Amino acid sequence: MSDAEQLTVFDFVGGQPFFDELVAAFYRRVADDPPLLALYPDPTDLGPARERLALFLGQYWGGPTTYSEQRGHPRLRMRHVPFVIGADERDRWLAAMTGALDELAPPQLARDRFDAYFAMSADAMMNQPD
């Protein structure tokens, strides 16, 4: 199989519906975690954040470039600077995402990649000393 014929993670897990479900499961956990929920500009309406994250993750893992077409370059650190993200916030975010992954139970090969990426990303968003 040539490189062009290899499946992306996006394709391997079933495309955008997987990422939509993952993000829905994640935001259910965010809604039940008051300190994590407090990080959102409008904690009463997580819909826009949910849509952005689902599109970003789909694009990152090999799907359509809809996120970049709508929002430009992801610039994740820059977009998260206004929010206080220390070790507690990182840990809460990662626990919510890990719980969402547990709920969806993607194939182990994808799960391993997701776990590594989300741990790295959560660390990278920290902007407050421990």
HUNOR-V717849 format. One record per pair of residues at least 24 apart in sequence whose C-alpha atoms are under 10 Angstrom apart, sorted by the first residue. I is the first residue (numbers start at 1). J is the second residue. D is the distance in whole Angstrom. If there is no record, write none. Layout:
i->I j->J d->D
i->I j->J d->D
//
This chain:
i->7 j->62 d->9
i->8 j->61 d->7
i->8 j->62 d->6
i->8 j->63 d->8
i->8 j->110 d->10
i->9 j->58 d->9
i->9 j->60 d->9
i->9 j->61 d->6
i->9 j->62 d->6
i->9 j->63 d->9
i->9 j->109 d->9
i->9 j->110 d->7
i->9 j->111 d->10
i->9 j->113 d->9
i->9 j->114 d->9
i->10 j->57 d->9
i->10 j->58 d->6
i->10 j->59 d->8
i->10 j->60 d->8
i->10 j->61 d->5
i->10 j->62 d->5
i->10 j->63 d->6
i->10 j->64 d->9
i->10 j->110 d->9
i->11 j->58 d->10
i->11 j->61 d->9
i->11 j->62 d->8
i->11 j->63 d->8
i->12 j->61 d->10
i->12 j->62 d->10
i->12 j->106 d->9
i->12 j->107 d->9
i->12 j->109 d->10
i->12 j->110 d->8
i->13 j->61 d->10
i->13 j->106 d->7
i->13 j->107 d->7
i->13 j->110 d->7
i->13 j->111 d->10
i->14 j->106 d->10
i->15 j->58 d->7
i->15 j->59 d->10
i->15 j->61 d->9
i->15 j->62 d->9
i->15 j->63 d->7
i->15 j->64 d->10
i->16 j->54 d->8
i->16 j->55 d->8
i->16 j->57 d->9
i->16 j->58 d->6
i->16 j->59 d->9
i->16 j->61 d->10
i->16 j->62 d->10
i->16 j->63 d->7
i->16 j->64 d->9
i->17 j->54 d->9
i->17 j->58 d->9
i->18 j->54 d->9
i->18 j->57 d->10
i->18 j->58 d->9
i->18 j->104 d->8
i->18 j->106 d->9
i->19 j->53 d->9
i->19 j->54 d->5
i->19 j->55 d->8
i->19 j->56 d->9
i->19 j->57 d->7
i->19 j->58 d->6
i->19 j->59 d->10
i->19 j->61 d->10
i->19 j->104 d->10
i->20 j->50 d->8
i->20 j->51 d->8
i->20 j->53 d->9
i->20 j->54 d->5
i->20 j->55 d->8
i->20 j->57 d->9
i->20 j->58 d->8
i->21 j->54 d->8
i->21 j->100 d->9
i->21 j->101 d->10
i->21 j->103 d->10
i->21 j->104 d->8
i->22 j->50 d->10
i->22 j->53 d->10
i->22 j->54 d->8
i->22 j->57 d->10
i->22 j->97 d->8
i->22 j->98 d->10
i->22 j->99 d->10
i->22 j->100 d->6
i->22 j->101 d->7
i->22 j->102 d->10
i->22 j->103 d->8
i->22 j->104 d->7
i->22 j->105 d->10
i->22 j->106 d->10
i->23 j->49 d->10
i->23 j->50 d->6
i->23 j->51 d->8
i->23 j->52 d->10
i->23 j->53 d->7
i->23 j->54 d->6
i->23 j->55 d->10
i->23 j->57 d->9
i->23 j->96 d->10
i->23 j->97 d->8
i->23 j->100 d->8
i->23 j->101 d->9
i->24 j->50 d->7
i->24 j->51 d->9
i->24 j->53 d->10
i->24 j->54 d->9
i->24 j->100 d->8
i->25 j->96 d->8
i->25 j->97 d->8
i->25 j->98 d->10
i->25 j->99 d->8
i->25 j->100 d->5
i->25 j->101 d->8
i->25 j->102 d->10
i->25 j->103 d->8
i->25 j->104 d->8
i->26 j->50 d->9
i->26 j->93 d->9
i->26 j->94 d->10
i->26 j->95 d->9
i->26 j->96 d->6
i->26 j->97 d->5
i->26 j->98 d->8
i->26 j->99 d->7
i->26 j->100 d->5
i->26 j->101 d->8
i->26 j->103 d->10
i->27 j->93 d->10
i->27 j->96 d->8
i->27 j->97 d->9
i->27 j->100 d->9
i->28 j->96 d->9
i->28 j->100 d->9
i->29 j->92 d->9
i->29 j->93 d->9
i->29 j->95 d->9
i->29 j->96 d->6
i->29 j->97 d->8
i->29 j->99 d->8
i->29 j->100 d->8
i->30 j->92 d->9
i->30 j->93 d->8
i->30 j->95 d->10
i->30 j->96 d->7
i->30 j->97 d->9
i->31 j->96 d->10
i->32 j->96 d->10
i->33 j->92 d->8
i->33 j->93 d->9
i->33 j->96 d->9
i->35 j->88 d->9
i->35 j->89 d->8
i->35 j->92 d->8
i->36 j->85 d->10
i->36 j->88 d->9
i->36 j->89 d->6
i->36 j->90 d->9
i->36 j->91 d->10
i->36 j->92 d->7
i->36 j->93 d->7
i->36 j->96 d->9
i->37 j->89 d->10
i->37 j->92 d->10
i->37 j->93 d->10
i->38 j->83 d->10
i->39 j->80 d->10
i->39 j->82 d->9
i->39 j->83 d->6
i->39 j->84 d->8
i->39 j->85 d->9
i->39 j->89 d->9
i->40 j->83 d->8
i->41 j->83 d->9
i->61 j->113 d->10
i->61 j->114 d->9
i->76 j->121 d->9
i->76 j->124 d->9
i->76 j->125 d->8
i->77 j->121 d->9
i->77 j->124 d->7
i->77 j->125 d->6
i->77 j->126 d->9
i->77 j->127 d->9
i->78 j->125 d->9
i->79 j->125 d->9
i->80 j->125 d->7
i->80 j->126 d->9
i->80 j->127 d->9
i->81 j->125 d->8
i->81 j->126 d->9
i->81 j->127 d->7
i->81 j->128 d->10
i->82 j->127 d->9
i->83 j->125 d->9
i->83 j->126 d->9
i->83 j->127 d->8
i->83 j->128 d->10
i->84 j->125 d->10
i->84 j->126 d->8
i->84 j->127 d->7
i->84 j->128 d->7
i->85 j->122 d->9
i->85 j->123 d->9
i->85 j->124 d->10
i->85 j->125 d->7
i->85 j->126 d->5
i->85 j->127 d->5
i->85 j->128 d->6
i->85 j->129 d->9
i->85 j->130 d->10
i->86 j->122 d->10
i->86 j->123 d->9
i->86 j->125 d->9
i->86 j->126 d->5
i->86 j->127 d->6
i->86 j->128 d->5
i->86 j->129 d->6
i->86 j->130 d->6
i->87 j->122 d->9
i->87 j->123 d->8
i->87 j->126 d->7
i->87 j->127 d->9
i->87 j->128 d->8
i->87 j->129 d->8
i->87 j->130 d->6
i->88 j->126 d->10
i->88 j->130 d->9
i->89 j->122 d->9
i->89 j->125 d->10
i->89 j->126 d->8
i->89 j->128 d->10
i->90 j->119 d->9
i->90 j->121 d->9
i->90 j->122 d->6
i->90 j->123 d->7
i->90 j->124 d->9
i->90 j->125 d->8
i->90 j->126 d->7
i->90 j->127 d->10
i->91 j->119 d->9
i->91 j->122 d->8
i->91 j->123 d->9
i->92 j->122 d->10
i->93 j->118 d->9
i->93 j->119 d->10
i->93 j->122 d->7
i->94 j->118 d->7
i->94 j->119 d->7
i->94 j->120 d->10
i->94 j->121 d->9
i->94 j->122 d->6
i->94 j->123 d->9
i->95 j->119 d->10
i->97 j->122 d->10
//
